[in-house]
Amino acid sequence: MNIFSSIETLDFSVFCEEHELRLYPNWMLRYFDDLTLKEQWAYFLEYRSISNLLYKEDYLIDQLKWILKGSKIDLAFDFYVQLMFDPEADMDELFKPGSLETLYEKFNDRFNLEYAECFIPEEPLATPELPLDFSTDSLPF
């Protein structure tokens, strides 16, 4: 075992202990408790990959309230989506230098594609045809 995996194992143990001590909000505690050990490791690794980009974890924890409600979670991408829809996010205060660019390069194409699929119709909406002569309208009111 190399030193990096030992440090990672220790960091995971601390992460688990912080959950047991209830140092995180309830939505994180419930989510973490419902995971298998393998899923907890995967969640921890994703969580750390994002938290390492930030000056403080507070913003990530706040966003997890919404992210962890999803049925299928891709934590890093879901965090990026939350970030893109947050008009109050101050990127300079949140991210360490170069970190936002890393997320942008990794997720922006996917974000734009999924956003277009959800919010931009493939065909323009049809404009309803109006009667040529409103005086022959047969509406009772």
N, C-alpha and C positions, 0 to 999 in steps of 0.2 A: 504494500500500500504506500502510495507516495504522500508527501506532506499536504498537497492540495486536496486530496480526497479526505484526509483526516480533518483538515480545517473545515471543509464543506460538511462533513458529518457532525462536527462540533457545532457549526452554525445551525444545522438542521435541528439538533438537540435543543439549542437555545430557543429556536423558533417554536418548537413544540412546547417547551416549558413556558414560554410567554403566553401561549394559548391556554395551557392548564392553569396558569395564574390569572387568567382572564384580563390580560393587559390590552387586548384588542377589543373592538366593539363586538356586540352580540352577533351581527350578521357574519363576521369573520369566524367567530367561534363555532357557530352552528354549521357553517359550510365545512370547516376544517374537521370537525368531529364526525361528520357524515362520510368522510373519505376513508378509503383503505390506506394502508401504509404506503403502498406504491403511488397512489394518487396524491397523498400528502407530500411525498417527495417531489412529484412533478409540479404540484402547486407551489411548493417552496422554491423550486428552481426558477419557475416563471416569475414568482413574486420578487425574488432577489434580482433577477435580470432587469426588472423594471426599477426597483428601488435603488439599484446601483447607479441609475441614470439621474436620479433626483437628489437635490440637496437634503430634503427631508421627506419622510414617508407619508406625511399627513395627507397630502393631496391624493396619493394612491389609495390610502385607506378610505378616504371619503368617496372616491369613485367606485370602490369595491362594493359599496352599498347597492349600486345599480348593476354592476357587472355580475356579481354572484347570484343575481336573480335569474339569469339566463339558464336555459336548459343545457346548452352546449357552450362551453367557455374556452375561448382562446385568449387568455389573459392579456398578453401583450397587445394583440390587435384590438381587443375590446377596450383596453385602456386608451389606445390611440384614437379610437372612435369617440369615446367620451371626451377626450381632450379637444378634438376637432369641433365638437358641438358646444364647447364651453366658452362663451364669449368673455368671461371674466378671468380666464386662466392667464396668468402673467408668465409667459414662457421663460423669460430671463430669471425670474425668481425661482421657478420650479426646477429647471434643468441645469445640470453641470454643463460646462462648455463642450459643444460638439454632440451632446447626447440627443437633443431634439432632431438634429440632422440624421442621426443613426436611425431613429424611429421613422422619420420621414422617408428615407431611402428604402427601408424595409417594408413599410406598410402603405405608403401613399397611393401607389397604383391600384392596390387591392381596394383601398378605401374608395377611391374614385369610381371604380368599376361597380362595387356593391351599392354605392350611393346612387349611381345612375340607374341601376336595376330597380331600386326601391322607389326613387322619387322622380325620375324623369321618364315620362311615357315614351314608348317607342314611336308611336304615331301621335301627331297632334290631336288634341280633343276636337271633335267635330263641333262646329258652331251650329246651334239650332237654327233652322230656317224659320223666318218670321212670315206671317201671311202678308201678301202684297197689299191687301186692302184691309186695314184694321176696322173699317166700318162694317164689314161683313162678318166680323168675329161673332161666334155664337156662344161665347161664355156668358153664363147667367149673371155675372156681377160686373 
